[in-house]
Amino acid sequence: MTAPNELRLLPWSGSDGKPCYLSTDDKTGYMSRLADNIESIQLGTATELLELATDTLNDQDADLEDLRLLTKELTGSLRDVLRVATSRSHLLAVSEEPHHS
């Protein structure tokens, strides 16, 4: 059984905006794989947005609306990436803890 400190922070929020957690010992189960896939998509989106941000900031003709939209997308992506980082750092910390029988 999964100990409370081994809950996985999922890469999405509940309908009320609160964090969602997964409690499972099966790292290859459906929900674990789904979370891994969504995290991968979120990180890929962040990479694409970073490239777009660089291009937009280098474009002297970028208008204010383009910059606002980019800022909104970057903010959402940063939120996702921070959730992924938080989840993974927690999982690393749990995996490094000595397990007592």
Gaussian input, Z-matrix of N, CA and C with variables (Angstrom, degrees):
# hf/3-21g

backbone

0 1
 N
 C     1     B1
 C     2     B2     1     A1
 N     3     B3     2     A2     1     D1
 C     4     B4     3     A3     2     D2
 C     5     B5     4     A4     3     D3
 N     6     B6     5     A5     4     D4
 C     7     B7     6     A6     5     D5
 C     8     B8     7     A7     6     D6
 N     9     B9     8     A8     7     D7
 C    10    B10     9     A9     8     D8
 C    11    B11    10    A10     9     D9
 N    12    B12    11    A11    10    D10
 C    13    B13    12    A12    11    D11
 C    14    B14    13    A13    12    D12
 N    15    B15    14    A14    13    D13
 C    16    B16    15    A15    14    D14
 C    17    B17    16    A16    15    D15
 N    18    B18    17    A17    16    D16
 C    19    B19    18    A18    17    D17
 C    20    B20    19    A19    18    D18
 N    21    B21    20    A20    19    D19
 C    22    B22    21    A21    20    D20
 C    23    B23    22    A22    21    D21
 N    24    B24    23    A23    22    D22
 C    25    B25    24    A24    23    D23
 C    26    B26    25    A25    24    D24
 N    27    B27    26    A26    25    D25
 C    28    B28    27    A27    26    D26
 C    29    B29    28    A28    27    D27
 N    30    B30    29    A29    28    D28
 C    31    B31    30    A30    29    D29
 C    32    B32    31    A31    30    D30
 N    33    B33    32    A32    31    D31
 C    34    B34    33    A33    32    D32
 C    35    B35    34    A34    33    D33
 N    36    B36    35    A35    34    D34
 C    37    B37    36    A36    35    D35
 C    38    B38    37    A37    36    D36
 N    39    B39    38    A38    37    D37
 C    40    B40    39    A39    38    D38
 C    41    B41    40    A40    39    D39
 N    42    B42    41    A41    40    D40
 C    43    B43    42    A42    41    D41
 C    44    B44    43    A43    42    D42
 N    45    B45    44    A44    43    D43
 C    46    B46    45    A45    44    D44
 C    47    B47    46    A46    45    D45
 N    48    B48    47    A47    46    D46
 C    49    B49    48    A48    47    D47
 C    50    B50    49    A49    48    D48
 N    51    B51    50    A50    49    D49
 C    52    B52    51    A51    50    D50
 C    53    B53    52    A52    51    D51
 N    54    B54    53    A53    52    D52
 C    55    B55    54    A54    53    D53
 C    56    B56    55    A55    54    D54
 N    57    B57    56    A56    55    D55
 C    58    B58    57    A57    56    D56
 C    59    B59    58    A58    57    D57
 N    60    B60    59    A59    58    D58
 C    61    B61    60    A60    59    D59
 C    62    B62    61    A61    60    D60
 N    63    B63    62    A62    61    D61
 C    64    B64    63    A63    62    D62
 C    65    B65    64    A64    63    D63
 N    66    B66    65    A65    64    D64
 C    67    B67    66    A66    65    D65
 C    68    B68    67    A67    66    D66
 N    69    B69    68    A68    67    D67
 C    70    B70    69    A69    68    D68
 C    71    B71    70    A70    69    D69
 N    72    B72    71    A71    70    D70
 C    73    B73    72    A72    71    D71
 C    74    B74    73    A73    72    D72
 N    75    B75    74    A74    73    D73
 C    76    B76    75    A75    74    D74
 C    77    B77    76    A76    75    D75
 N    78    B78    77    A77    76    D76
 C    79    B79    78    A78    77    D77
 C    80    B80    79    A79    78    D78
 N    81    B81    80    A80    79    D79
 C    82    B82    81    A81    80    D80
 C    83    B83    82    A82    81    D81
 N    84    B84    83    A83    82    D82
 C    85    B85    84    A84    83    D83
 C    86    B86    85    A85    84    D84
 N    87    B87    86    A86    85    D85
 C    88    B88    87    A87    86    D86
 C    89    B89    88    A88    87    D87
 N    90    B90    89    A89    88    D88
 C    91    B91    90    A90    89    D89
 C    92    B92    91    A91    90    D90
 N    93    B93    92    A92    91    D91
 C    94    B94    93    A93    92    D92
 C    95    B95    94    A94    93    D93
 N    96    B96    95    A95    94    D94
 C    97    B97    96    A96    95    D95
 C    98    B98    97    A97    96    D96
 N    99    B99    98    A98    97    D97
 C   100   B100    99    A99    98    D98
 C   101   B101   100   A100    99    D99
 N   102   B102   101   A101   100   D100
 C   103   B103   102   A102   101   D101
 C   104   B104   103   A103   102   D102
 N   105   B105   104   A104   103   D103
 C   106   B106   105   A105   104   D104
 C   107   B107   106   A106   105   D105
 N   108   B108   107   A107   106   D106
 C   109   B109   108   A108   107   D107
 C   110   B110   109   A109   108   D108
 N   111   B111   110   A110   109   D109
 C   112   B112   111   A111   110   D110
 C   113   B113   112   A112   111   D111
 N   114   B114   113   A113   112   D112
 C   115   B115   114   A114   113   D113
 C   116   B116   115   A115   114   D114
 N   117   B117   116   A116   115   D115
 C   118   B118   117   A117   116   D116
 C   119   B119   118   A118   117   D117
 N   120   B120   119   A119   118   D118
 C   121   B121   120   A120   119   D119
 C   122   B122   121   A121   120   D120
 N   123   B123   122   A122   121   D121
 C   124   B124   123   A123   122   D122
 C   125   B125   124   A124   123   D123
 N   126   B126   125   A125   124   D124
 C   127   B127   126   A126   125   D125
 C   128   B128   127   A127   126   D126
 N   129   B129   128   A128   127   D127
 C   130   B130   129   A129   128   D128
 C   131   B131   130   A130   129   D129
 N   132   B132   131   A131   130   D130
 C   133   B133   132   A132   131   D131
 C   134   B134   133   A133   132   D132
 N   135   B135   134   A134   133   D133
 C   136   B136   135   A135   134   D134
 C   137   B137   136   A136   135   D135
 N   138   B138   137   A137   136   D136
 C   139   B139   138   A138   137   D137
 C   140   B140   139   A139   138   D138
 N   141   B141   140   A140   139   D139
 C   142   B142   141   A141   140   D140
 C   143   B143   142   A142   141   D141
 N   144   B144   143   A143   142   D142
 C   145   B145   144   A144   143   D143
 C   146   B146   145   A145   144   D144
 N   147   B147   146   A146   145   D145
 C   148   B148   147   A147   146   D146
 C   149   B149   148   A148   147   D147
 N   150   B150   149   A149   148   D148
 C   151   B151   150   A150   149   D149
 C   152   B152   151   A151   150   D150
 N   153   B153   152   A152   151   D151
 C   154   B154   153   A153   152   D152
 C   155   B155   154   A154   153   D153
 N   156   B156   155   A155   154   D154
 C   157   B157   156   A156   155   D155
 C   158   B158   157   A157   156   D156
 N   159   B159   158   A158   157   D157
 C   160   B160   159   A159   158   D158
 C   161   B161   160   A160   159   D159
 N   162   B162   161   A161   160   D160
 C   163   B163   162   A162   161   D161
 C   164   B164   163   A163   162   D162
 N   165   B165   164   A164   163   D163
 C   166   B166   165   A165   164   D164
 C   167   B167   166   A166   165   D165
 N   168   B168   167   A167   166   D166
 C   169   B169   168   A168   167   D167
 C   170   B170   169   A169   168   D168
 N   171   B171   170   A170   169   D169
 C   172   B172   171   A171   170   D170
 C   173   B173   172   A172   171   D171
 N   174   B174   173   A173   172   D172
 C   175   B175   174   A174   173   D173
 C   176   B176   175   A175   174   D174
 N   177   B177   176   A176   175   D175
 C   178   B178   177   A177   176   D176
 C   179   B179   178   A178   177   D177
 N   180   B180   179   A179   178   D178
 C   181   B181   180   A180   179   D179
 C   182   B182   181   A181   180   D180
 N   183   B183   182   A182   181   D181
 C   184   B184   183   A183   182   D182
 C   185   B185   184   A184   183   D183
 N   186   B186   185   A185   184   D184
 C   187   B187   186   A186   185   D185
 C   188   B188   187   A187   186   D186
 N   189   B189   188   A188   187   D187
 C   190   B190   189   A189   188   D188
 C   191   B191   190   A190   189   D189
 N   192   B192   191   A191   190   D190
 C   193   B193   192   A192   191   D191
 C   194   B194   193   A193   192   D192
 N   195   B195   194   A194   193   D193
 C   196   B196   195   A195   194   D194
 C   197   B197   196   A196   195   D195
 N   198   B198   197   A197   196   D196
 C   199   B199   198   A198   197   D197
 C   200   B200   199   A199   198   D198
 N   201   B201   200   A200   199   D199
 C   202   B202   201   A201   200   D200
 C   203   B203   202   A202   201   D201
 N   204   B204   203   A203   202   D202
 C   205   B205   204   A204   203   D203
 C   206   B206   205   A205   204   D204
 N   207   B207   206   A206   205   D205
 C   208   B208   207   A207   206   D206
 C   209   B209   208   A208   207   D207
 N   210   B210   209   A209   208   D208
 C   211   B211   210   A210   209   D209
 C   212   B212   211   A211   210   D210
 N   213   B213   212   A212   211   D211
 C   214   B214   213   A213   212   D212
 C   215   B215   214   A214   213   D213
 N   216   B216   215   A215   214   D214
 C   217   B217   216   A216   215   D215
 C   218   B218   217   A217   216   D216
 N   219   B219   218   A218   217   D217
 C   220   B220   219   A219   218   D218
 C   221   B221   220   A220   219   D219
 N   222   B222   221   A221   220   D220
 C   223   B223   222   A222   221   D221
 C   224   B224   223   A223   222   D222
 N   225   B225   224   A224   223   D223
 C   226   B226   225   A225   224   D224
 C   227   B227   226   A226   225   D225
 N   228   B228   227   A227   226   D226
 C   229   B229   228   A228   227   D227
 C   230   B230   229   A229   228   D228
 N   231   B231   230   A230   229   D229
 C   232   B232   231   A231   230   D230
 C   233   B233   232   A232   231   D231
 N   234   B234   233   A233   232   D232
 C   235   B235   234   A234   233   D233
 C   236   B236   235   A235   234   D234
 N   237   B237   236   A236   235   D235
 C   238   B238   237   A237   236   D236
 C   239   B239   238   A238   237   D237
 N   240   B240   239   A239   238   D238
 C   241   B241   240   A240   239   D239
 C   242   B242   241   A241   240   D240
 N   243   B243   242   A242   241   D241
 C   244   B244   243   A243   242   D242
 C   245   B245   244   A244   243   D243
 N   246   B246   245   A245   244   D244
 C   247   B247   246   A246   245   D245
 C   248   B248   247   A247   246   D246
 N   249   B249   248   A248   247   D247
 C   250   B250   249   A249   248   D248
 C   251   B251   250   A250   249   D249
 N   252   B252   251   A251   250   D250
 C   253   B253   252   A252   251   D251
 C   254   B254   253   A253   252   D252
 N   255   B255   254   A254   253   D253
 C   256   B256   255   A255   254   D254
 C   257   B257   256   A256   255   D255
 N   258   B258   257   A257   256   D256
 C   259   B259   258   A258   257   D257
 C   260   B260   259   A259   258   D258
 N   261   B261   260   A260   259   D259
 C   262   B262   261   A261   260   D260
 C   263   B263   262   A262   261   D261
 N   264   B264   263   A263   262   D262
 C   265   B265   264   A264   263   D263
 C   266   B266   265   A265   264   D264
 N   267   B267   266   A266   265   D265
 C   268   B268   267   A267   266   D266
 C   269   B269   268   A268   267   D267
 N   270   B270   269   A269   268   D268
 C   271   B271   270   A270   269   D269
 C   272   B272   271   A271   270   D270
 N   273   B273   272   A272   271   D271
 C   274   B274   273   A273   272   D272
 C   275   B275   274   A274   273   D273
 N   276   B276   275   A275   274   D274
 C   277   B277   276   A276   275   D275
 C   278   B278   277   A277   276   D276
 N   279   B279   278   A278   277   D277
 C   280   B280   279   A279   278   D278
 C   281   B281   280   A280   279   D279
 N   282   B282   281   A281   280   D280
 C   283   B283   282   A282   281   D281
 C   284   B284   283   A283   282   D282
 N   285   B285   284   A284   283   D283
 C   286   B286   285   A285   284   D284
 C   287   B287   286   A286   285   D285
 N   288   B288   287   A287   286   D286
 C   289   B289   288   A288   287   D287
 C   290   B290   289   A289   288   D288
 N   291   B291   290   A290   289   D289
 C   292   B292   291   A291   290   D290
 C   293   B293   292   A292   291   D291
 N   294   B294   293   A293   292   D292
 C   295   B295   294   A294   293   D293
 C   296   B296   295   A295   294   D294
 N   297   B297   296   A296   295   D295
 C   298   B298   297   A297   296   D296
 C   299   B299   298   A298   297   D297
 N   300   B300   299   A299   298   D298
 C   301   B301   300   A300   299   D299
 C   302   B302   301   A301   300   D300

   B1=1.4389
   B2=1.5260
   B3=1.3221
   B4=1.4513
   B5=1.5212
   B6=1.3244
   B7=1.4668
   B8=1.5239
   B9=1.3345
   B10=1.4708
   B11=1.5239
   B12=1.3396
   B13=1.4572
   B14=1.5224
   B15=1.3255
   B16=1.4574
   B17=1.5231
   B18=1.3186
   B19=1.4499
   B20=1.5280
   B21=1.3209
   B22=1.4571
   B23=1.5239
   B24=1.3267
   B25=1.4523
   B26=1.5239
   B27=1.3163
   B28=1.4622
   B29=1.5298
   B30=1.3293
   B31=1.4690
   B32=1.5249
   B33=1.3089
   B34=1.4660
   B35=1.5171
   B36=1.3132
   B37=1.4637
   B38=1.5144
   B39=1.3286
   B40=1.4510
   B41=1.5271
   B42=1.3097
   B43=1.4650
   B44=1.5239
   B45=1.3198
   B46=1.4577
   B47=1.5324
   B48=1.3476
   B49=1.4631
   B50=1.5176
   B51=1.3298
   B52=1.4594
   B53=1.5206
   B54=1.3386
   B55=1.4644
   B56=1.5254
   B57=1.3226
   B58=1.4660
   B59=1.5260
   B60=1.3144
   B61=1.4566
   B62=1.5137
   B63=1.3225
   B64=1.4530
   B65=1.5179
   B66=1.3046
   B67=1.4543
   B68=1.5208
   B69=1.3238
   B70=1.4584
   B71=1.5235
   B72=1.3035
   B73=1.4590
   B74=1.5243
   B75=1.3400
   B76=1.4611
   B77=1.5260
   B78=1.3248
   B79=1.4638
   B80=1.5271
   B81=1.3348
   B82=1.4602
   B83=1.5251
   B84=1.3222
   B85=1.4576
   B86=1.5211
   B87=1.3163
   B88=1.4626
   B89=1.5222
   B90=1.3258
   B91=1.4637
   B92=1.5286
   B93=1.3190
   B94=1.4673
   B95=1.5206
   B96=1.3220
   B97=1.4768
   B98=1.5238
   B99=1.3286
   B100=1.4563
   B101=1.5301
   B102=1.3110
   B103=1.4660
   B104=1.5317
   B105=1.3343
   B106=1.4669
   B107=1.5298
   B108=1.3336
   B109=1.4641
   B110=1.5215
   B111=1.3171
   B112=1.4643
   B113=1.5277
   B114=1.3234
   B115=1.4695
   B116=1.5238
   B117=1.3175
   B118=1.4603
   B119=1.5294
   B120=1.3278
   B121=1.4650
   B122=1.5304
   B123=1.3216
   B124=1.4615
   B125=1.5319
   B126=1.3174
   B127=1.4635
   B128=1.5218
   B129=1.3312
   B130=1.4611
   B131=1.5172
   B132=1.3191
   B133=1.4656
   B134=1.5238
   B135=1.3216
   B136=1.4634
   B137=1.5241
   B138=1.3153
   B139=1.4663
   B140=1.5259
   B141=1.3329
   B142=1.4582
   B143=1.5265
   B144=1.3350
   B145=1.4623
   B146=1.5271
   B147=1.3125
   B148=1.4609
   B149=1.5221
   B150=1.3307
   B151=1.4680
   B152=1.5271
   B153=1.3401
   B154=1.4592
   B155=1.5220
   B156=1.3177
   B157=1.4663
   B158=1.5213
   B159=1.3108
   B160=1.4626
   B161=1.5257
   B162=1.3337
   B163=1.4652
   B164=1.5237
   B165=1.3281
   B166=1.4598
   B167=1.5293
   B168=1.3155
   B169=1.4590
   B170=1.5236
   B171=1.3212
   B172=1.4654
   B173=1.5229
   B174=1.3399
   B175=1.4625
   B176=1.5230
   B177=1.3121
   B178=1.4704
   B179=1.5267
   B180=1.3427
   B181=1.4614
   B182=1.5281
   B183=1.3313
   B184=1.4636
   B185=1.5229
   B186=1.3221
   B187=1.4608
   B188=1.5257
   B189=1.3121
   B190=1.4543
   B191=1.5266
   B192=1.3317
   B193=1.4646
   B194=1.5324
   B195=1.3539
   B196=1.4726
   B197=1.5232
   B198=1.3240
   B199=1.4635
   B200=1.5264
   B201=1.3354
   B202=1.4653
   B203=1.5262
   B204=1.3375
   B205=1.4641
   B206=1.5278
   B207=1.3185
   B208=1.4620
   B209=1.5248
   B210=1.3138
   B211=1.4665
   B212=1.5224
   B213=1.3207
   B214=1.4643
   B215=1.5267
   B216=1.3293
   B217=1.4649
   B218=1.5270
   B219=1.3248
   B220=1.4660
   B221=1.5250
   B222=1.3228
   B223=1.4703
   B224=1.5217
   B225=1.3317
   B226=1.4660
   B227=1.5158
   B228=1.3227
   B229=1.4589
   B230=1.5250
   B231=1.3163
   B232=1.4701
   B233=1.5191
   B234=1.3286
   B235=1.4662
   B236=1.5341
   B237=1.3486
   B238=1.4647
   B239=1.5235
   B240=1.3263
   B241=1.4681
   B242=1.5293
   B243=1.3211
   B244=1.4678
   B245=1.5227
   B246=1.3376
   B247=1.4609
   B248=1.5365
   B249=1.3407
   B250=1.4697
   B251=1.5300
   B252=1.3256
   B253=1.4701
   B254=1.5191
   B255=1.3194
   B256=1.4718
   B257=1.5205
   B258=1.3126
   B259=1.4651
   B260=1.5214
   B261=1.3126
   B262=1.4735
   B263=1.5182
   B264=1.3361
   B265=1.4714
   B266=1.5215
   B267=1.3291
   B268=1.4673
   B269=1.5282
   B270=1.3260
   B271=1.4673
   B272=1.5242
   B273=1.3437
   B274=1.4685
   B275=1.5170
   B276=1.3297
   B277=1.4683
   B278=1.5208
   B279=1.3385
   B280=1.4584
   B281=1.5218
   B282=1.3365
   B283=1.4646
   B284=1.5252
   B285=1.3584
   B286=1.4611
   B287=1.5258
   B288=1.3378
   B289=1.4619
   B290=1.5159
   B291=1.3349
   B292=1.4746
   B293=1.5393
   B294=1.3063
   B295=1.4635
   B296=1.5185
   B297=1.3161
   B298=1.4528
   B299=1.5265
   B300=1.2962
   B301=1.4619
   B302=1.4883
   A1=109.90
   A2=116.92
   A3=122.58
   A4=110.19
   A5=116.34
   A6=121.23
   A7=109.12
   A8=118.05
   A9=120.76
   A10=113.65
   A11=117.71
   A12=119.97
   A13=112.26
   A14=117.52
   A15=121.34
   A16=112.43
   A17=117.28
   A18=120.27
   A19=109.41
   A20=115.66
   A21=120.43
   A22=109.24
   A23=115.92
   A24=121.20
   A25=107.53
   A26=115.72
   A27=120.55
   A28=110.67
   A29=116.83
   A30=120.34
   A31=114.11
   A32=117.66
   A33=121.48
   A34=108.38
   A35=114.78
   A36=121.11
   A37=109.53
   A38=114.93
   A39=120.29
   A40=109.99
   A41=116.43
   A42=120.82
   A43=112.16
   A44=117.11
   A45=120.99
   A46=112.50
   A47=116.81
   A48=121.80
   A49=114.51
   A50=116.81
   A51=120.32
   A52=110.25
   A53=117.28
   A54=120.38
   A55=111.80
   A56=115.10
   A57=121.95
   A58=107.88
   A59=115.77
   A60=121.74
   A61=110.21
   A62=115.40
   A63=122.21
   A64=108.65
   A65=115.74
   A66=122.21
   A67=107.73
   A68=115.70
   A69=120.34
   A70=109.77
   A71=115.23
   A72=120.79
   A73=110.85
   A74=117.10
   A75=122.66
   A76=110.06
   A77=116.40
   A78=121.50
   A79=112.23
   A80=117.65
   A81=120.94
   A82=111.90
   A83=116.40
   A84=121.31
   A85=111.62
   A86=115.21
   A87=121.53
   A88=112.17
   A89=118.23
   A90=121.02
   A91=111.89
   A92=117.00
   A93=119.81
   A94=110.68
   A95=115.99
   A96=119.74
   A97=110.89
   A98=117.42
   A99=121.16
   A100=110.25
   A101=116.62
   A102=120.85
   A103=110.48
   A104=117.56
   A105=121.17
   A106=110.83
   A107=117.03
   A108=121.13
   A109=111.46
   A110=116.93
   A111=119.91
   A112=110.42
   A113=117.08
   A114=119.92
   A115=110.41
   A116=116.88
   A117=121.12
   A118=110.92
   A119=116.69
   A120=121.19
   A121=110.13
   A122=116.80
   A123=120.67
   A124=110.98
   A125=117.41
   A126=120.18
   A127=111.13
   A128=117.02
   A129=120.76
   A130=111.75
   A131=116.45
   A132=121.15
   A133=110.44
   A134=116.77
   A135=120.64
   A136=110.93
   A137=117.11
   A138=121.28
   A139=110.45
   A140=116.54
   A141=120.69
   A142=111.41
   A143=116.53
   A144=120.09
   A145=111.90
   A146=117.14
   A147=120.26
   A148=110.29
   A149=116.52
   A150=120.37
   A151=110.36
   A152=117.01
   A153=121.40
   A154=110.63
   A155=117.29
   A156=121.00
   A157=110.82
   A158=116.82
   A159=120.92
   A160=110.33
   A161=116.13
   A162=120.29
   A163=111.41
   A164=116.71
   A165=121.03
   A166=111.04
   A167=116.88
   A168=119.94
   A169=112.22
   A170=116.27
   A171=120.56
   A172=112.52
   A173=117.64
   A174=122.83
   A175=109.61
   A176=116.37
   A177=121.35
   A178=112.01
   A179=117.42
   A180=121.40
   A181=113.23
   A182=118.29
   A183=120.74
   A184=108.55
   A185=115.76
   A186=118.46
   A187=110.84
   A188=114.81
   A189=121.33
   A190=111.88
   A191=117.65
   A192=120.75
   A193=110.86
   A194=117.11
   A195=120.66
   A196=110.63
   A197=116.45
   A198=120.65
   A199=111.58
   A200=117.35
   A201=120.28
   A202=111.00
   A203=116.33
   A204=120.39
   A205=110.31
   A206=116.48
   A207=120.30
   A208=110.88
   A209=117.48
   A210=121.17
   A211=110.98
   A212=116.70
   A213=120.57
   A214=110.45
   A215=117.25
   A216=120.66
   A217=111.51
   A218=116.57
   A219=120.11
   A220=111.60
   A221=117.01
   A222=121.18
   A223=110.42
   A224=116.81
   A225=120.34
   A226=111.74
   A227=116.14
   A228=119.85
   A229=111.45
   A230=116.75
   A231=120.18
   A232=110.29
   A233=117.34
   A234=121.44
   A235=109.88
   A236=115.93
   A237=120.33
   A238=111.71
   A239=116.18
   A240=120.50
   A241=110.77
   A242=117.05
   A243=119.50
   A244=111.39
   A245=116.90
   A246=120.15
   A247=109.41
   A248=116.79
   A249=120.55
   A250=109.47
   A251=116.70
   A252=120.35
   A253=111.28
   A254=116.77
   A255=120.93
   A256=110.28
   A257=116.12
   A258=120.75
   A259=111.01
   A260=115.96
   A261=119.40
   A262=112.26
   A263=117.53
   A264=118.27
   A265=110.18
   A266=117.06
   A267=120.35
   A268=110.19
   A269=116.15
   A270=119.45
   A271=111.33
   A272=116.97
   A273=119.89
   A274=110.76
   A275=116.74
   A276=120.83
   A277=110.55
   A278=116.65
   A279=120.84
   A280=110.62
   A281=116.79
   A282=119.65
   A283=112.07
   A284=117.09
   A285=120.40
   A286=113.03
   A287=117.01
   A288=119.91
   A289=110.30
   A290=116.23
   A291=117.58
   A292=109.86
   A293=115.30
   A294=120.01
   A295=109.59
   A296=115.16
   A297=120.37
   A298=108.70
   A299=116.25
   A300=120.49
   A301=111.42
   D1=145.14
   D2=-178.15
   D3=-77.35
   D4=129.20
   D5=176.06
   D6=-74.09
   D7=152.72
   D8=-178.34
   D9=-54.72
   D10=-33.68
   D11=-179.16
   D12=-78.62
   D13=0.96
   D14=179.26
   D15=-108.22
   D16=14.09
   D17=176.52
   D18=-66.87
   D19=141.13
   D20=179.63
   D21=-97.39
   D22=126.50
   D23=173.40
   D24=-72.77
   D25=121.40
   D26=-177.73
   D27=-83.44
   D28=155.51
   D29=-175.08
   D30=-81.10
   D31=25.43
   D32=175.29
   D33=-145.35
   D34=162.04
   D35=178.72
   D36=-103.72
   D37=160.67
   D38=174.45
   D39=-74.24
   D40=174.72
   D41=-177.95
   D42=-60.60
   D43=-25.12
   D44=179.29
   D45=-92.15
   D46=6.77
   D47=178.70
   D48=84.05
   D49=-0.53
   D50=179.81
   D51=-81.39
   D52=154.47
   D53=179.40
   D54=-63.31
   D55=150.38
   D56=174.75
   D57=-111.76
   D58=142.94
   D59=-178.84
   D60=-126.14
   D61=152.61
   D62=177.21
   D63=-116.72
   D64=131.18
   D65=176.09
   D66=-115.02
   D67=106.24
   D68=179.00
   D69=-159.92
   D70=148.84
   D71=173.06
   D72=-92.10
   D73=-10.07
   D74=-175.97
   D75=-93.69
   D76=96.66
   D77=-179.30
   D78=-70.88
   D79=-10.71
   D80=179.35
   D81=-109.86
   D82=9.53
   D83=179.56
   D84=-69.02
   D85=169.16
   D86=-176.18
   D87=-55.78
   D88=-50.32
   D89=-176.67
   D90=-66.99
   D91=-36.36
   D92=176.93
   D93=-65.06
   D94=-43.72
   D95=178.64
   D96=-66.11
   D97=-39.96
   D98=177.68
   D99=-60.82
   D100=-45.83
   D101=178.57
   D102=-61.92
   D103=-43.31
   D104=177.78
   D105=-59.56
   D106=-43.95
   D107=-179.47
   D108=-65.22
   D109=-42.74
   D110=179.67
   D111=-66.14
   D112=-40.54
   D113=176.47
   D114=-60.00
   D115=-42.02
   D116=179.20
   D117=-61.90
   D118=-42.80
   D119=177.71
   D120=-63.64
   D121=-43.87
   D122=-179.49
   D123=-62.04
   D124=-41.82
   D125=178.98
   D126=-67.70
   D127=-37.60
   D128=176.11
   D129=-64.19
   D130=-41.34
   D131=177.23
   D132=-61.95
   D133=-41.36
   D134=178.53
   D135=-61.62
   D136=-40.43
   D137=178.05
   D138=-62.27
   D139=-45.37
   D140=179.10
   D141=-63.71
   D142=-42.61
   D143=179.50
   D144=-65.40
   D145=-34.82
   D146=177.32
   D147=-63.42
   D148=-42.43
   D149=177.26
   D150=-63.98
   D151=-43.67
   D152=178.52
   D153=-62.75
   D154=-41.13
   D155=179.03
   D156=-61.65
   D157=-43.36
   D158=178.83
   D159=-60.87
   D160=-46.77
   D161=179.12
   D162=-62.87
   D163=-44.35
   D164=-177.88
   D165=-65.03
   D166=-42.42
   D167=-179.87
   D168=-67.80
   D169=-27.52
   D170=177.50
   D171=-83.54
   D172=-10.72
   D173=-178.51
   D174=-87.27
   D175=109.05
   D176=-179.46
   D177=-64.39
   D178=-19.97
   D179=-178.10
   D180=-94.45
   D181=1.85
   D182=179.37
   D183=-63.35
   D184=130.83
   D185=-178.82
   D186=-93.63
   D187=172.71
   D188=-176.16
   D189=-60.94
   D190=-39.11
   D191=-179.80
   D192=-63.76
   D193=-40.14
   D194=176.37
   D195=-60.47
   D196=-42.50
   D197=-179.32
   D198=-68.26
   D199=-37.93
   D200=177.41
   D201=-64.18
   D202=-46.12
   D203=179.45
   D204=-61.92
   D205=-44.86
   D206=178.37
   D207=-60.67
   D208=-42.50
   D209=179.26
   D210=-62.39
   D211=-41.98
   D212=178.13
   D213=-62.20
   D214=-45.64
   D215=-179.96
   D216=-66.07
   D217=-40.43
   D218=178.12
   D219=-64.46
   D220=-38.74
   D221=179.30
   D222=-62.48
   D223=-46.42
   D224=177.98
   D225=-63.08
   D226=-41.25
   D227=-179.94
   D228=-67.67
   D229=-39.64
   D230=177.53
   D231=-62.37
   D232=-39.84
   D233=177.07
   D234=-59.26
   D235=-45.25
   D236=179.56
   D237=-63.43
   D238=-44.69
   D239=-177.77
   D240=-66.18
   D241=-37.89
   D242=176.70
   D243=-64.62
   D244=-37.21
   D245=177.60
   D246=-64.97
   D247=-42.53
   D248=178.21
   D249=-61.62
   D250=-46.14
   D251=-179.37
   D252=-62.71
   D253=-42.07
   D254=178.46
   D255=-62.20
   D256=-45.81
   D257=-179.29
   D258=-62.39
   D259=-47.15
   D260=-177.42
   D261=-69.12
   D262=-36.54
   D263=178.46
   D264=-68.00
   D265=-35.01
   D266=176.63
   D267=-66.15
   D268=-43.61
   D269=179.37
   D270=-63.41
   D271=-37.98
   D272=177.27
   D273=-65.08
   D274=-43.04
   D275=-179.80
   D276=-61.94
   D277=-42.14
   D278=-179.84
   D279=-66.05
   D280=-40.45
   D281=-178.18
   D282=-70.55
   D283=-22.34
   D284=179.39
   D285=-88.79
   D286=-12.67
   D287=178.44
   D288=-69.69
   D289=139.69
   D290=175.69
   D291=-65.75
   D292=135.01
   D293=178.86
   D294=-95.36
   D295=126.23
   D296=179.69
   D297=-101.25
   D298=140.37
   D299=179.16
   D300=-92.52

